[in-house]
Amino acid sequence: MRAVDVYIAAKNTFSHYGDETYAISKANGFMNRCGAKKELGPDQDIPKSIIEQVVFAMLDADSEQVFWENLNK
C-alpha cells in the first residue's frame, strides 16, 4: 500500500481523538512504526502485514475499524 494513503488514513483516524497537531504527531509515529522512510517518498510500498501489526499495536478495536475504512476509501 502506498505510504501517502496509509498516512492519510492514520491522520484521519487520529483526528477523531485530538486536534490537528495531535493527529499529525500520531500519524507520523504510525508511519515510523511502519518503517516508512521520508527519503523514499510518498509512493513507497508499505506491506499490508506491517500495517496490520501497527494497527493492532496502536489502535483499539473501534479505531481499527475507522482506520481500515479510511484506508479503503
SEMI-290852 format. One line per field, with one value per atom (N, C-alpha, C, O): x, y, z; atom name; residue in one letter. Coordinates in pm, 1 decimal. Layout:
N
X: X,...
Y: Y,...
Z: Z,...
bator: CA,...
gukol: A,...
% end
This chain:
73
X: 84.1,0.0,89.6,196.2,45.4,125.3,131.3,31.7,250.4,272.0,178.1,125.6,156.8,71.3,-71.2,-135.8,-120.6,-255.7,-264.9,-364.0,-160.7,-156.4,-149.8,-218.5,-67.7,-54.9,-188.4,-229.1,-255.7,-384.3,-486.6,-561.5,-490.3,-584.3,-552.7,-643.6,-425.4,-386.2,-420.8,-476.4,-388.3,-416.9,-566.8,-609.6,-646.4,-791.5,-844.9,-938.7,-786.7,-828.3,-796.0,-881.8,-673.2,-632.6,-700.9,-708.5,-750.3,-818.2,-949.3,-1003.4,-1000.1,-1121.3,-1094.1,-1187.9,-966.3,-931.4,-853.6,-821.0,-824.4,-749.5,-746.4,-811.1,-670.1,-659.9,-564.1,-510.5,-544.5,-460.8,-317.9,-259.8,-261.8,-125.3,-114.6,-19.6,-211.8,-214.4,-222.6,-147.6,-314.3,-334.8,-208.1,-171.9,-141.5,-17.9,91.6,162.3,105.7,207.5,186.3,279.9,63.0,32.9,47.8,95.9,7.3,21.5,169.2,207.4,251.7,396.3,453.5,536.0,409.8,452.3,408.1,482.9,287.5,233.9,322.8,358.3,358.0,441.6,581.0,637.8,635.8,766.6,760.7,851.2,655.0,639.8,622.2,657.4,567.7,551.2,682.8,691.9,783.4,912.7,922.9,1014.5,831.2,835.1,956.6,991.9,1018.9,1135.7,1101.3,1062.0,1115.9,1082.1,1154.1,1096.1,1279.6,1357.8,1308.0,1344.0,1226.2,1172.3,1043.8,993.7,991.7,878.3,742.9,733.5,637.6,501.2,450.3,350.9,516.9,468.5,534.9,509.3,620.8,684.9,579.9,474.4,610.5,516.8,535.4,647.3,424.4,424.8,341.8,222.7,403.1,330.5,210.7,218.1,101.9,-19.6,5.6,-52.9,90.6,118.7,180.8,151.6,266.1,326.4,219.7,213.3,137.0,30.0,-61.2,-98.5,-96.7,-183.0,-121.2,-191.5,9.3,77.4,75.2,53.7,97.2,98.9,-41.9,-60.0,-140.1,-279.5,-314.0,-372.9,-278.2,-307.1,-237.3,-293.9,-114.1,-36.0,-83.1,-76.0,-130.6,-158.7,-305.9,-337.8,-395.4,-536.5,-623.2,-593.1,-732.2,-830.9,-921.8,-908.7,-1011.8,-1093.9,-1176.9,-1185.4,-1237.4,-1318.1,-1231.6,-1270.0,-1116.1,-1025.9,-968.8,-945.2,-946.9,-901.6,-1001.0,-962.5,-1127.0,-1231.2,-1230.8,-1241.3,-1218.9,-1214.1,-1093.5,-1104.6,-978.3,-857.7,-878.6,-850.2,-927.4,-943.7,-1048.1,-1034.4,-1150.9,-1249.5,-1184.1,-1207.7,-1102.1,-1031.5,-935.2,-923.9,-867.0,-768.9,-836.7,-782.4,-952.2,-1019.6,-1111.8,-1186.3,-1109.1,-1193.4,-1143.5,-1201.8
Y: -116.4,0.0,124.1,125.3,225.9,348.5,420.4,430.7,469.5,537.0,655.6,676.9,731.9,850.3,811.2,881.4,700.3,655.0,609.6,635.3,542.3,496.8,617.6,621.3,715.5,835.6,909.1,947.8,928.2,999.0,923.9,985.0,792.1,711.8,723.5,736.4,718.9,731.3,870.2,882.9,973.3,1109.9,1130.9,1190.6,1082.2,1095.8,1018.4,1063.2,904.2,825.3,899.6,913.0,947.3,1016.0,1151.6,1203.7,1208.9,1338.7,1328.1,1429.3,1206.5,1185.6,1202.0,1214.6,1201.9,1198.3,1320.6,1330.6,1412.2,1530.2,1633.2,1618.1,1738.0,1845.8,1807.3,1696.5,1899.9,1875.6,1837.6,1747.0,1905.4,1876.8,1734.4,1662.5,1694.4,1558.9,1457.1,1359.5,1479.9,1385.5,1369.9,1258.6,1480.4,1475.3,1402.0,1319.1,1431.7,1366.1,1215.3,1137.4,1175.7,1032.4,963.8,850.7,1030.8,973.1,956.2,856.3,1052.7,1039.2,921.9,846.8,905.6,790.3,659.9,562.2,658.3,540.6,504.1,387.7,604.1,579.2,531.4,444.5,586.9,540.3,393.7,316.7,355.3,215.1,124.0,6.1,179.1,101.8,88.9,13.0,162.6,157.5,248.3,233.2,341.8,435.2,526.3,569.8,553.8,642.3,764.6,752.5,882.0,1007.4,1019.5,1066.7,977.3,991.9,902.8,925.4,802.4,714.8,770.5,716.5,876.4,944.6,883.5,778.8,951.7,912.8,786.9,728.5,745.2,628.1,497.5,392.7,503.5,380.0,280.3,317.8,155.7,49.9,11.3,-9.5,2.3,-48.3,-176.3,-172.6,-288.3,-415.2,-415.5,-364.9,-473.0,-477.7,-549.6,-512.8,-650.4,-724.5,-633.7,-648.4,-540.0,-444.5,-348.4,-319.7,-299.4,-207.5,-275.1,-213.8,-399.9,-473.2,-481.5,-465.9,-505.8,-514.6,-380.3,-375.6,-272.4,-139.8,-100.0,-43.2,-129.4,-100.9,-172.2,-112.2,-298.9,-377.0,-318.0,-316.2,-269.8,-216.4,-78.2,-46.3,3.1,143.3,176.9,278.4,94.6,133.0,33.5,-85.7,84.8,-4.6,-58.2,-17.6,-147.4,-214.3,-115.7,-129.8,-17.6,80.1,163.5,190.2,203.5,284.4,202.1,255.5,74.2,-13.5,-9.8,3.7,-21.7,-20.4,113.3,116.1,222.5,355.5,365.7,417.5,315.8,321.9,247.5,302.5,124.1,45.1,107.0,100.9,165.7,236.5,355.2,379.0,429.6,543.4,498.6,564.3,388.9,340.8,289.1,302.8,231.2,170.1,264.5,220.3,394.7,492.3,514.8,593.7
Z: 0.0,0.0,0.0,61.6,-68.5,-78.1,56.6,128.2,88.7,216.0,234.3,343.6,129.7,140.5,178.6,256.4,124.9,158.1,304.0,372.3,349.8,489.4,582.7,684.7,548.0,630.3,641.8,751.4,529.9,531.1,614.8,691.0,601.3,680.4,829.0,911.0,864.0,1004.7,1058.0,1167.1,982.0,1025.7,1044.1,1142.9,949.9,962.0,1082.0,1147.8,1110.5,1226.4,1356.1,1443.4,1368.3,1491.2,1507.6,1618.9,1399.1,1409.9,1488.0,1532.5,1504.5,1584.0,1733.6,1812.3,1773.3,1914.6,1963.1,2081.3,1873.4,1914.6,1804.1,1700.4,1828.1,1729.9,1616.6,1613.4,1525.6,1407.1,1445.4,1385.7,1543.1,1586.4,1640.3,1609.3,1720.5,1775.0,1662.0,1660.2,1567.1,1456.9,1373.5,1335.2,1345.5,1266.1,1342.2,1285.0,1469.3,1551.5,1557.5,1539.4,1582.9,1592.4,1455.9,1448.9,1348.4,1214.5,1179.3,1118.5,1217.1,1194.2,1272.3,1220.3,1397.6,1476.9,1414.6,1413.7,1362.9,1295.6,1176.7,1157.8,1097.5,980.2,1019.7,953.5,1126.1,1174.5,1212.7,1180.4,1281.1,1320.4,1199.4,1203.9,1091.7,967.6,890.8,794.3,933.7,866.6,745.7,664.8,732.0,619.1,632.5,742.1,520.2,515.0,432.1,316.1,491.0,423.1,289.0,191.2,284.4,161.8,47.4,-68.1,77.9,-26.8,-88.5,-187.1,-31.4,-89.6,-57.5,6.6,-104.0,-68.7,-138.3,-95.3,-244.2,-318.0,-275.8,-335.1,-173.1,-128.0,-81.3,-30.1,-99.5,-62.9,83.6,130.6,153.4,290.3,289.4,258.6,322.5,319.1,414.3,526.2,367.7,449.0,581.1,683.0,581.1,704.7,811.0,929.7,769.0,863.2,914.0,1033.5,824.5,863.4,965.9,1065.9,941.5,1034.3,1173.1,1273.0,1180.6,1310.0,1382.8,1503.9,1309.9,1371.0,1414.5,1522.1,1332.2,1368.7,1498.7,1588.6,1509.3,1628.5,1751.3,1860.6,1732.6,1845.1,1890.6,2009.3,1797.6,1831.1,1850.7,1912.5,1799.9,1799.1,1874.5,1880.0,1932.8,1992.3,1880.4,1764.9,1914.5,1813.8,1731.6,1609.6,1795.3,1722.0,1627.4,1513.5,1675.6,1593.2,1477.3,1368.9,1499.9,1391.1,1276.3,1160.1,1308.7,1206.3,1131.9,1009.2,1204.8,1143.5,1049.7,938.6,1095.5,1012.9,881.5,775.1,886.5,765.3,673.3,551.2,730.1,646.3,576.9,458.4,650.5,591.4,481.9,378.4,503.9,407.2,280.7,171.0,295.3,180.6,106.0,18.5,138.1,67.8,-71.4,-145.9
bator: N,CA,C,O,N,CA,C,O,N,CA,C,O,N,CA,C,O,N,CA,C,O,N,CA,C,O,N,CA,C,O,N,CA,C,O,N,CA,C,O,N,CA,C,O,N,CA,C,O,N,CA,C,O,N,CA,C,O,N,CA,C,O,N,CA,C,O,N,CA,C,O,N,CA,C,O,N,CA,C,O,N,CA,C,O,N,CA,C,O,N,CA,C,O,N,CA,C,O,N,CA,C,O,N,CA,C,O,N,CA,C,O,N,CA,C,O,N,CA,C,O,N,CA,C,O,N,CA,C,O,N,CA,C,O,N,CA,C,O,N,CA,C,O,N,CA,C,O,N,CA,C,O,N,CA,C,O,N,CA,C,O,N,CA,C,O,N,CA,C,O,N,CA,C,O,N,CA,C,O,N,CA,C,O,N,CA,C,O,N,CA,C,O,N,CA,C,O,N,CA,C,O,N,CA,C,O,N,CA,C,O,N,CA,C,O,N,CA,C,O,N,CA,C,O,N,CA,C,O,N,CA,C,O,N,CA,C,O,N,CA,C,O,N,CA,C,O,N,CA,C,O,N,CA,C,O,N,CA,C,O,N,CA,C,O,N,CA,C,O,N,CA,C,O,N,CA,C,O,N,CA,C,O,N,CA,C,O,N,CA,C,O,N,CA,C,O,N,CA,C,O,N,CA,C,O,N,CA,C,O,N,CA,C,O,N,CA,C,O,N,CA,C,O,N,CA,C,O
gukol: M,M,M,M,R,R,R,R,A,A,A,A,V,V,V,V,D,D,D,D,V,V,V,V,Y,Y,Y,Y,I,I,I,I,A,A,A,A,A,A,A,A,K,K,K,K,N,N,N,N,T,T,T,T,F,F,F,F,S,S,S,S,H,H,H,H,Y,Y,Y,Y,G,G,G,G,D,D,D,D,E,E,E,E,T,T,T,T,Y,Y,Y,Y,A,A,A,A,I,I,I,I,S,S,S,S,K,K,K,K,A,A,A,A,N,N,N,N,G,G,G,G,F,F,F,F,M,M,M,M,N,N,N,N,R,R,R,R,C,C,C,C,G,G,G,G,A,A,A,A,K,K,K,K,K,K,K,K,E,E,E,E,L,L,L,L,G,G,G,G,P,P,P,P,D,D,D,D,Q,Q,Q,Q,D,D,D,D,I,I,I,I,P,P,P,P,K,K,K,K,S,S,S,S,I,I,I,I,I,I,I,I,E,E,E,E,Q,Q,Q,Q,V,V,V,V,V,V,V,V,F,F,F,F,A,A,A,A,M,M,M,M,L,L,L,L,D,D,D,D,A,A,A,A,D,D,D,D,S,S,S,S,E,E,E,E,Q,Q,Q,Q,V,V,V,V,F,F,F,F,W,W,W,W,E,E,E,E,N,N,N,N,L,L,L,L,N,N,N,N,K,K,K,K
% end
